[in-house]
Amino acid sequence: MSSNKKKSAPLPASSGGLMRFFEDETKGFKIDPKIVVSVPIGLIVVSWAIDLFLAS
């Protein structure tokens, strides 16, 4: 019953409500932040390398 009461309780106007909101685990893909940052940087580097070496 306590978990049902916790989910139906209104959120307070302070940041405590945000902390309770982000406690819930969502379904979906979980990607390491290092991959999220390194893939775009790698694509930019590859794009620059292609532009430097293949452009006449």
Predicted model as a PDB file, atoms N, CA, C, CB and O in Angstrom, pLDDT in the B-factor column:
MODEL        1                                                                  
ATOM      1  N   MET A   1       0.820  -1.188   0.000  1.00 51.00           N  
ATOM      2  CA  MET A   1       0.000   0.000   0.000  1.00 51.00           C  
ATOM      3  C   MET A   1       0.864   1.251   0.000  1.00 51.00           C  
ATOM      4  CB  MET A   1      -0.933  -0.002   1.196  1.00 51.00           C  
ATOM      5  O   MET A   1       0.460   2.269  -0.561  1.00 51.00           O  
ATOM      6  N   SER A   2       2.024   1.203   0.604  1.00 52.00           N  
ATOM      7  CA  SER A   2       2.870   2.392   0.672  1.00 52.00           C  
ATOM      8  C   SER A   2       3.365   2.813  -0.710  1.00 52.00           C  
ATOM      9  CB  SER A   2       4.057   2.138   1.594  1.00 52.00           C  
ATOM     10  O   SER A   2       3.490   4.008  -0.977  1.00 52.00           O  
ATOM     11  N   SER A   3       3.653   1.842  -1.606  1.00 53.00           N  
ATOM     12  CA  SER A   3       4.103   2.207  -2.941  1.00 53.00           C  
ATOM     13  C   SER A   3       2.971   2.833  -3.742  1.00 53.00           C  
ATOM     14  CB  SER A   3       4.655   0.986  -3.672  1.00 53.00           C  
ATOM     15  O   SER A   3       3.214   3.733  -4.546  1.00 53.00           O  
ATOM     16  N   ASN A   4       1.743   2.380  -3.541  1.00 54.00           N  
ATOM     17  CA  ASN A   4       0.589   2.966  -4.235  1.00 54.00           C  
ATOM     18  C   ASN A   4       0.359   4.383  -3.745  1.00 54.00           C  
ATOM     19  CB  ASN A   4      -0.681   2.110  -4.019  1.00 54.00           C  
ATOM     20  O   ASN A   4       0.065   5.274  -4.543  1.00 54.00           O  
ATOM     21  N   LYS A   5       0.487   4.602  -2.450  1.00 51.00           N  
ATOM     22  CA  LYS A   5       0.323   5.934  -1.882  1.00 51.00           C  
ATOM     23  C   LYS A   5       1.424   6.861  -2.375  1.00 51.00           C  
ATOM     24  CB  LYS A   5       0.324   5.873  -0.349  1.00 51.00           C  
ATOM     25  O   LYS A   5       1.172   8.036  -2.646  1.00 51.00           O  
ATOM     26  N   LYS A   6       2.643   6.344  -2.494  1.00 51.00           N  
ATOM     27  CA  LYS A   6       3.775   7.144  -2.956  1.00 51.00           C  
ATOM     28  C   LYS A   6       3.573   7.605  -4.395  1.00 51.00           C  
ATOM     29  CB  LYS A   6       5.075   6.346  -2.839  1.00 51.00           C  
ATOM     30  O   LYS A   6       3.914   8.740  -4.726  1.00 51.00           O  
ATOM     31  N   LYS A   7       3.028   6.752  -5.254  1.00 57.00           N  
ATOM     32  CA  LYS A   7       2.838   7.112  -6.660  1.00 57.00           C  
ATOM     33  C   LYS A   7       1.670   8.064  -6.854  1.00 57.00           C  
ATOM     34  CB  LYS A   7       2.623   5.866  -7.493  1.00 57.00           C  
ATOM     35  O   LYS A   7       1.691   8.865  -7.788  1.00 57.00           O  
ATOM     36  N   SER A   8       0.649   8.005  -6.002  1.00 61.00           N  
ATOM     37  CA  SER A   8      -0.516   8.848  -6.196  1.00 61.00           C  
ATOM     38  C   SER A   8      -0.404  10.173  -5.451  1.00 61.00           C  
ATOM     39  CB  SER A   8      -1.755   8.118  -5.754  1.00 61.00           C  
ATOM     40  O   SER A   8      -1.243  11.051  -5.651  1.00 61.00           O  
ATOM     41  N   ALA A   9       0.593  10.345  -4.609  1.00 60.00           N  
ATOM     42  CA  ALA A   9       0.750  11.576  -3.851  1.00 60.00           C  
ATOM     43  C   ALA A   9       1.171  12.706  -4.782  1.00 60.00           C  
ATOM     44  CB  ALA A   9       1.778  11.392  -2.718  1.00 60.00           C  
ATOM     45  O   ALA A   9       1.982  12.488  -5.682  1.00 60.00           O  
ATOM     46  N   PRO A  10       0.635  13.910  -4.583  1.00 61.00           N  
ATOM     47  CA  PRO A  10       1.050  15.041  -5.429  1.00 61.00           C  
ATOM     48  C   PRO A  10       2.490  15.439  -5.139  1.00 61.00           C  
ATOM     49  CB  PRO A  10       0.119  16.248  -5.213  1.00 61.00           C  
ATOM     50  O   PRO A  10       2.973  15.293  -4.016  1.00 61.00           O  
ATOM     51  N   LEU A  11       3.162  15.938  -6.151  1.00 54.00           N  
ATOM     52  CA  LEU A  11       4.559  16.340  -5.999  1.00 54.00           C  
ATOM     53  C   LEU A  11       4.636  17.692  -5.307  1.00 54.00           C  
ATOM     54  CB  LEU A  11       5.268  16.394  -7.368  1.00 54.00           C  
ATOM     55  O   LEU A  11       3.834  18.577  -5.605  1.00 54.00           O  
ATOM     56  N   PRO A  12       5.567  17.871  -4.404  1.00 56.00           N  
ATOM     57  CA  PRO A  12       5.741  19.181  -3.774  1.00 56.00           C  
ATOM     58  C   PRO A  12       6.378  20.169  -4.744  1.00 56.00           C  
ATOM     59  CB  PRO A  12       6.598  19.060  -2.505  1.00 56.00           C  
ATOM     60  O   PRO A  12       6.912  19.786  -5.784  1.00 56.00           O  
ATOM     61  N   ALA A  13       6.309  21.438  -4.382  1.00 59.00           N  
ATOM     62  CA  ALA A  13       6.837  22.487  -5.254  1.00 59.00           C  
ATOM     63  C   ALA A  13       8.358  22.599  -5.167  1.00 59.00           C  
ATOM     64  CB  ALA A  13       6.203  23.822  -4.901  1.00 59.00           C  
ATOM     65  O   ALA A  13       8.951  23.401  -5.890  1.00 59.00           O  
ATOM     66  N   SER A  14       8.993  21.827  -4.313  1.00 58.00           N  
ATOM     67  CA  SER A  14      10.446  21.915  -4.172  1.00 58.00           C  
ATOM     68  C   SER A  14      11.133  20.896  -5.068  1.00 58.00           C  
ATOM     69  CB  SER A  14      10.861  21.701  -2.711  1.00 58.00           C  
ATOM     70  O   SER A  14      10.476  20.170  -5.813  1.00 58.00           O  
ATOM     71  N   SER A  15      12.451  20.848  -4.991  1.00 57.00           N  
ATOM     72  CA  SER A  15      13.213  19.904  -5.806  1.00 57.00           C  
ATOM     73  C   SER A  15      13.070  18.474  -5.308  1.00 57.00           C  
ATOM     74  CB  SER A  15      14.676  20.295  -5.826  1.00 57.00           C  
ATOM     75  O   SER A  15      13.473  17.549  -6.012  1.00 57.00           O  
ATOM     76  N   GLY A  16      12.526  18.262  -4.147  1.00 54.00           N  
ATOM     77  CA  GLY A  16      12.320  16.913  -3.630  1.00 54.00           C  
ATOM     78  C   GLY A  16      11.408  16.104  -4.535  1.00 54.00           C  
ATOM     79  O   GLY A  16      11.580  14.891  -4.656  1.00 54.00           O  
ATOM     80  N   GLY A  17      10.456  16.741  -5.162  1.00 53.00           N  
ATOM     81  CA  GLY A  17       9.559  16.057  -6.085  1.00 53.00           C  
ATOM     82  C   GLY A  17      10.285  15.591  -7.326  1.00 53.00           C  
ATOM     83  O   GLY A  17       9.972  14.532  -7.871  1.00 53.00           O  
ATOM     84  N   LEU A  18      11.246  16.365  -7.775  1.00 53.00           N  
ATOM     85  CA  LEU A  18      12.020  15.959  -8.947  1.00 53.00           C  
ATOM     86  C   LEU A  18      12.858  14.736  -8.641  1.00 53.00           C  
ATOM     87  CB  LEU A  18      12.915  17.100  -9.425  1.00 53.00           C  
ATOM     88  O   LEU A  18      12.997  13.853  -9.487  1.00 53.00           O  
ATOM     89  N   MET A  19      13.410  14.672  -7.466  1.00 57.00           N  
ATOM     90  CA  MET A  19      14.200  13.505  -7.083  1.00 57.00           C  
ATOM     91  C   MET A  19      13.323  12.262  -7.054  1.00 57.00           C  
ATOM     92  CB  MET A  19      14.866  13.723  -5.713  1.00 57.00           C  
ATOM     93  O   MET A  19      13.759  11.190  -7.473  1.00 57.00           O  
ATOM     94  N   ARG A  20      12.114  12.385  -6.573  1.00 61.00           N  
ATOM     95  CA  ARG A  20      11.223  11.239  -6.517  1.00 61.00           C  
ATOM     96  C   ARG A  20      10.790  10.839  -7.923  1.00 61.00           C  
ATOM     97  CB  ARG A  20       9.999  11.549  -5.643  1.00 61.00           C  
ATOM     98  O   ARG A  20      10.596   9.655  -8.200  1.00 61.00           O  
ATOM     99  N   PHE A  21      10.639  11.806  -8.800  1.00 58.00           N  
ATOM    100  CA  PHE A  21      10.258  11.514 -10.183  1.00 58.00           C  
ATOM    101  C   PHE A  21      11.343  10.706 -10.888  1.00 58.00           C  
ATOM    102  CB  PHE A  21       9.986  12.817 -10.952  1.00 58.00           C  
ATOM    103  O   PHE A  21      11.029   9.759 -11.610  1.00 58.00           O  
ATOM    104  N   PHE A  22      12.599  11.056 -10.695  1.00 57.00           N  
ATOM    105  CA  PHE A  22      13.694  10.394 -11.394  1.00 57.00           C  
ATOM    106  C   PHE A  22      14.112   9.081 -10.737  1.00 57.00           C  
ATOM    107  CB  PHE A  22      14.879  11.316 -11.468  1.00 57.00           C  
ATOM    108  O   PHE A  22      14.980   8.384 -11.262  1.00 57.00           O  
ATOM    109  N   GLU A  23      13.511   8.731  -9.603  1.00 60.00           N  
ATOM    110  CA  GLU A  23      13.807   7.440  -8.986  1.00 60.00           C  
ATOM    111  C   GLU A  23      13.219   6.288  -9.793  1.00 60.00           C  
ATOM    112  CB  GLU A  23      13.271   7.402  -7.559  1.00 60.00           C  
ATOM    113  O   GLU A  23      13.756   5.181  -9.767  1.00 60.00           O  
ATOM    114  N   ASP A  24      12.132   6.534 -10.504  1.00 62.00           N  
ATOM    115  CA  ASP A  24      11.484   5.474 -11.268  1.00 62.00           C  
ATOM    116  C   ASP A  24      12.373   5.029 -12.409  1.00 62.00           C  
ATOM    117  CB  ASP A  24      10.129   5.938 -11.802  1.00 62.00           C  
ATOM    118  O   ASP A  24      12.924   5.858 -13.134  1.00 62.00           O  
ATOM    119  N   GLU A  25      12.516   3.731 -12.572  1.00 69.00           N  
ATOM    120  CA  GLU A  25      13.338   3.151 -13.631  1.00 69.00           C  
ATOM    121  C   GLU A  25      12.492   3.037 -14.894  1.00 69.00           C  
ATOM    122  CB  GLU A  25      13.905   1.756 -13.209  1.00 69.00           C  
ATOM    123  O   GLU A  25      11.391   2.488 -14.853  1.00 69.00           O  
ATOM    124  N   THR A  26      12.988   3.544 -16.002  1.00 72.00           N  
ATOM    125  CA  THR A  26      12.250   3.464 -17.257  1.00 72.00           C  
ATOM    126  C   THR A  26      12.797   2.325 -18.101  1.00 72.00           C  
ATOM    127  CB  THR A  26      12.328   4.798 -18.028  1.00 72.00           C  
ATOM    128  O   THR A  26      13.957   1.933 -17.976  1.00 72.00           O  
ATOM    129  N   LYS A  27      11.938   1.808 -18.957  1.00 81.00           N  
ATOM    130  CA  LYS A  27      12.355   0.742 -19.865  1.00 81.00           C  
ATOM    131  C   LYS A  27      12.975   1.366 -21.103  1.00 81.00           C  
ATOM    132  CB  LYS A  27      11.159  -0.173 -20.247  1.00 81.00           C  
ATOM    133  O   LYS A  27      12.657   2.500 -21.459  1.00 81.00           O  
ATOM    134  N   GLY A  28      13.841   0.639 -21.747  1.00 81.00           N  
ATOM    135  CA  GLY A  28      14.460   1.133 -22.965  1.00 81.00           C  
ATOM    136  C   GLY A  28      15.941   0.830 -22.992  1.00 81.00           C  
ATOM    137  O   GLY A  28      16.478   0.156 -22.113  1.00 81.00           O  
ATOM    138  N   PHE A  29      16.583   1.342 -24.019  1.00 83.00           N  
ATOM    139  CA  PHE A  29      18.011   1.109 -24.188  1.00 83.00           C  
ATOM    140  C   PHE A  29      18.791   1.922 -23.173  1.00 83.00           C  
ATOM    141  CB  PHE A  29      18.459   1.458 -25.615  1.00 83.00           C  
ATOM    142  O   PHE A  29      18.445   3.064 -22.872  1.00 83.00           O  
ATOM    143  N   LYS A  30      19.834   1.327 -22.655  1.00 85.00           N  
ATOM    144  CA  LYS A  30      20.738   2.033 -21.758  1.00 85.00           C  
ATOM    145  C   LYS A  30      22.099   2.091 -22.445  1.00 85.00           C  
ATOM    146  CB  LYS A  30      20.830   1.328 -20.347  1.00 85.00           C  
ATOM    147  O   LYS A  30      22.743   1.066 -22.665  1.00 85.00           O  
ATOM    148  N   ILE A  31      22.523   3.310 -22.780  1.00 88.00           N  
ATOM    149  CA  ILE A  31      23.771   3.522 -23.500  1.00 88.00           C  
ATOM    150  C   ILE A  31      24.725   4.266 -22.574  1.00 88.00           C  
ATOM    151  CB  ILE A  31      23.538   4.313 -24.833  1.00 88.00           C  
ATOM    152  O   ILE A  31      24.342   5.223 -21.901  1.00 88.00           O  
ATOM    153  N   ASP A  32      25.952   3.816 -22.553  1.00 91.00           N  
ATOM    154  CA  ASP A  32      26.979   4.455 -21.744  1.00 91.00           C  
ATOM    155  C   ASP A  32      27.220   5.879 -22.255  1.00 91.00           C  
ATOM    156  CB  ASP A  32      28.293   3.629 -21.771  1.00 91.00           C  
ATOM    157  O   ASP A  32      27.338   6.070 -23.465  1.00 91.00           O  
ATOM    158  N   PRO A  33      27.297   6.870 -21.387  1.00 92.00           N  
ATOM    159  CA  PRO A  33      27.521   8.253 -21.830  1.00 92.00           C  
ATOM    160  C   PRO A  33      28.815   8.434 -22.629  1.00 92.00           C  
ATOM    161  CB  PRO A  33      27.546   9.170 -20.630  1.00 92.00           C  
ATOM    162  O   PRO A  33      28.896   9.321 -23.479  1.00 92.00           O  
ATOM    163  N   LYS A  34      29.824   7.603 -22.363  1.00 95.00           N  
ATOM    164  CA  LYS A  34      31.072   7.700 -23.126  1.00 95.00           C  
ATOM    165  C   LYS A  34      30.824   7.391 -24.596  1.00 95.00           C  
ATOM    166  CB  LYS A  34      32.136   6.742 -22.555  1.00 95.00           C  
ATOM    167  O   LYS A  34      31.425   8.016 -25.470  1.00 95.00           O  
ATOM    168  N   ILE A  35      29.950   6.439 -24.875  1.00 95.00           N  
ATOM    169  CA  ILE A  35      29.622   6.088 -26.260  1.00 95.00           C  
ATOM    170  C   ILE A  35      28.839   7.221 -26.910  1.00 95.00           C  
ATOM    171  CB  ILE A  35      28.813   4.769 -26.319  1.00 95.00           C  
ATOM    172  O   ILE A  35      29.074   7.559 -28.070  1.00 95.00           O  
ATOM    173  N   VAL A  36      27.913   7.803 -26.165  1.00 94.00           N  
ATOM    174  CA  VAL A  36      27.093   8.895 -26.705  1.00 94.00           C  
ATOM    175  C   VAL A  36      27.962  10.085 -27.091  1.00 94.00           C  
ATOM    176  CB  VAL A  36      26.028   9.329 -25.680  1.00 94.00           C  
ATOM    177  O   VAL A  36      27.654  10.777 -28.061  1.00 94.00           O  
ATOM    178  N   VAL A  37      29.023  10.334 -26.366  1.00 96.00           N  
ATOM    179  CA  VAL A  37      29.912  11.458 -26.672  1.00 96.00           C  
ATOM    180  C   VAL A  37      30.935  11.084 -27.743  1.00 96.00           C  
ATOM    181  CB  VAL A  37      30.631  11.925 -25.402  1.00 96.00           C  
ATOM    182  O   VAL A  37      31.233  11.897 -28.619  1.00 96.00           O  
ATOM    183  N   SER A  38      31.476   9.872 -27.686  1.00 97.00           N  
ATOM    184  CA  SER A  38      32.568   9.510 -28.587  1.00 97.00           C  
ATOM    185  C   SER A  38      32.108   9.215 -30.013  1.00 97.00           C  
ATOM    186  CB  SER A  38      33.291   8.316 -28.043  1.00 97.00           C  
ATOM    187  O   SER A  38      32.870   9.466 -30.947  1.00 97.00           O  
ATOM    188  N   VAL A  39      30.914   8.700 -30.222  1.00 97.00           N  
ATOM    189  CA  VAL A  39      30.464   8.398 -31.586  1.00 97.00           C  
ATOM    190  C   VAL A  39      30.324   9.668 -32.425  1.00 97.00           C  
ATOM    191  CB  VAL A  39      29.125   7.648 -31.550  1.00 97.00           C  
ATOM    192  O   VAL A  39      30.858   9.696 -33.534  1.00 97.00           O  
ATOM    193  N   PRO A  40      29.646  10.715 -31.971  1.00 97.00           N  
ATOM    194  CA  PRO A  40      29.598  11.936 -32.798  1.00 97.00           C  
ATOM    195  C   PRO A  40      30.971  12.565 -33.026  1.00 97.00           C  
ATOM    196  CB  PRO A  40      28.686  12.957 -32.151  1.00 97.00           C  
ATOM    197  O   PRO A  40      31.251  13.062 -34.117  1.00 97.00           O  
ATOM    198  N   ILE A  41      31.829  12.549 -32.003  1.00 98.00           N  
ATOM    199  CA  ILE A  41      33.173  13.101 -32.175  1.00 98.00           C  
ATOM    200  C   ILE A  41      33.946  12.284 -33.211  1.00 98.00           C  
ATOM    201  CB  ILE A  41      33.935  13.123 -30.824  1.00 98.00           C  
ATOM    202  O   ILE A  41      34.656  12.845 -34.046  1.00 98.00           O  
ATOM    203  N   GLY A  42      33.806  10.969 -33.154  1.00 97.00           N  
ATOM    204  CA  GLY A  42      34.456  10.106 -34.142  1.00 97.00           C  
ATOM    205  C   GLY A  42      33.947  10.365 -35.549  1.00 97.00           C  
ATOM    206  O   GLY A  42      34.731  10.379 -36.498  1.00 97.00           O  
ATOM    207  N   LEU A  43      32.651  10.568 -35.696  1.00 97.00           N  
ATOM    208  CA  LEU A  43      32.092  10.872 -37.023  1.00 97.00           C  
ATOM    209  C   LEU A  43      32.622  12.207 -37.558  1.00 97.00           C  
ATOM    210  CB  LEU A  43      30.551  10.906 -36.958  1.00 97.00           C  
ATOM    211  O   LEU A  43      32.887  12.340 -38.753  1.00 97.00           O  
ATOM    212  N   ILE A  44      32.771  13.175 -36.683  1.00 97.00           N  
ATOM    213  CA  ILE A  44      33.316  14.470 -37.113  1.00 97.00           C  
ATOM    214  C   ILE A  44      34.762  14.314 -37.561  1.00 97.00           C  
ATOM    215  CB  ILE A  44      33.222  15.508 -35.974  1.00 97.00           C  
ATOM    216  O   ILE A  44      35.154  14.874 -38.585  1.00 97.00           O  
ATOM    217  N   VAL A  45      35.559  13.562 -36.810  1.00 97.00           N  
ATOM    218  CA  VAL A  45      36.967  13.353 -37.163  1.00 97.00           C  
ATOM    219  C   VAL A  45      37.081  12.611 -38.488  1.00 97.00           C  
ATOM    220  CB  VAL A  45      37.697  12.573 -36.052  1.00 97.00           C  
ATOM    221  O   VAL A  45      37.905  12.975 -39.326  1.00 97.00           O  
ATOM    222  N   VAL A  46      36.272  11.583 -38.691  1.00 96.00           N  
ATOM    223  CA  VAL A  46      36.292  10.830 -39.957  1.00 96.00           C  
ATOM    224  C   VAL A  46      35.871  11.734 -41.110  1.00 96.00           C  
ATOM    225  CB  VAL A  46      35.359   9.590 -39.878  1.00 96.00           C  
ATOM    226  O   VAL A  46      36.457  11.682 -42.191  1.00 96.00           O  
ATOM    227  N   SER A  47      34.867  12.553 -40.881  1.00 95.00           N  
ATOM    228  CA  SER A  47      34.418  13.477 -41.932  1.00 95.00           C  
ATOM    229  C   SER A  47      35.520  14.465 -42.300  1.00 95.00           C  
ATOM    230  CB  SER A  47      33.160  14.241 -41.478  1.00 95.00           C  
ATOM    231  O   SER A  47      35.738  14.734 -43.482  1.00 95.00           O  
ATOM    232  N   TRP A  48      36.216  15.005 -41.307  1.00 95.00           N  
ATOM    233  CA  TRP A  48      37.321  15.934 -41.588  1.00 95.00           C  
ATOM    234  C   TRP A  48      38.468  15.231 -42.310  1.00 95.00           C  
ATOM    235  CB  TRP A  48      37.834  16.564 -40.283  1.00 95.00           C  
ATOM    236  O   TRP A  48      39.077  15.798 -43.217  1.00 95.00           O  
ATOM    237  N   ALA A  49      38.758  13.998 -41.905  1.00 94.00           N  
ATOM    238  CA  ALA A  49      39.845  13.235 -42.552  1.00 94.00           C  
ATOM    239  C   ALA A  49      39.508  12.961 -44.004  1.00 94.00           C  
ATOM    240  CB  ALA A  49      40.101  11.902 -41.811  1.00 94.00           C  
ATOM    241  O   ALA A  49      40.371  13.096 -44.873  1.00 94.00           O  
ATOM    242  N   ILE A  50      38.284  12.584 -44.282  1.00 94.00           N  
ATOM    243  CA  ILE A  50      37.878  12.351 -45.675  1.00 94.00           C  
ATOM    244  C   ILE A  50      37.972  13.641 -46.472  1.00 94.00           C  
ATOM    245  CB  ILE A  50      36.440  11.787 -45.744  1.00 94.00           C  
ATOM    246  O   ILE A  50      38.428  13.636 -47.616  1.00 94.00           O  
ATOM    247  N   ASP A  51      37.551  14.730 -45.882  1.00 92.00           N  
ATOM    248  CA  ASP A  51      37.606  16.013 -46.574  1.00 92.00           C  
ATOM    249  C   ASP A  51      39.051  16.432 -46.846  1.00 92.00           C  
ATOM    250  CB  ASP A  51      36.890  17.089 -45.753  1.00 92.00           C  
ATOM    251  O   ASP A  51      39.331  16.989 -47.908  1.00 92.00           O  
ATOM    252  N   LEU A  52      39.965  16.183 -45.925  1.00 92.00           N  
ATOM    253  CA  LEU A  52      41.360  16.571 -46.093  1.00 92.00           C  
ATOM    254  C   LEU A  52      42.080  15.714 -47.130  1.00 92.00           C  
ATOM    255  CB  LEU A  52      42.081  16.484 -44.768  1.00 92.00           C  
ATOM    256  O   LEU A  52      42.802  16.237 -47.978  1.00 92.00           O  
ATOM    257  N   PHE A  53      41.886  14.410 -47.062  1.00 90.00           N  
ATOM    258  CA  PHE A  53      42.675  13.492 -47.880  1.00 90.00           C  
ATOM    259  C   PHE A  53      42.066  13.199 -49.243  1.00 90.00           C  
ATOM    260  CB  PHE A  53      42.862  12.213 -47.148  1.00 90.00           C  
ATOM    261  O   PHE A  53      42.804  12.876 -50.174  1.00 90.00           O  
ATOM    262  N   LEU A  54      40.760  13.299 -49.395  1.00 89.00           N  
ATOM    263  CA  LEU A  54      40.127  12.952 -50.653  1.00 89.00           C  
ATOM    264  C   LEU A  54      39.704  14.174 -51.473  1.00 89.00           C  
ATOM    265  CB  LEU A  54      38.934  12.087 -50.388  1.00 89.00           C  
ATOM    266  O   LEU A  54      39.390  14.045 -52.656  1.00 89.00           O  
ATOM    267  N   ALA A  55      39.695  15.342 -50.861  1.00 77.00           N  
ATOM    268  CA  ALA A  55      39.336  16.542 -51.593  1.00 77.00           C  
ATOM    269  C   ALA A  55      40.542  17.009 -52.408  1.00 77.00           C  
ATOM    270  CB  ALA A  55      38.851  17.655 -50.627  1.00 77.00           C  
ATOM    271  O   ALA A  55      41.667  17.034 -51.910  1.00 77.00           O  
ATOM    272  N   SER A  56      40.300  17.370 -53.633  1.00 59.00           N  
ATOM    273  CA  SER A  56      41.401  17.815 -54.501  1.00 59.00           C  
ATOM    274  C   SER A  56      41.448  19.312 -54.596  1.00 59.00           C  
ATOM    275  CB  SER A  56      41.269  17.222 -55.891  1.00 59.00           C  
ATOM    276  O   SER A  56      42.310  19.860 -55.283  1.00 59.00           O  
TER     277      SER A  56                                                      
ENDMDL                                                                          
END                                                                             
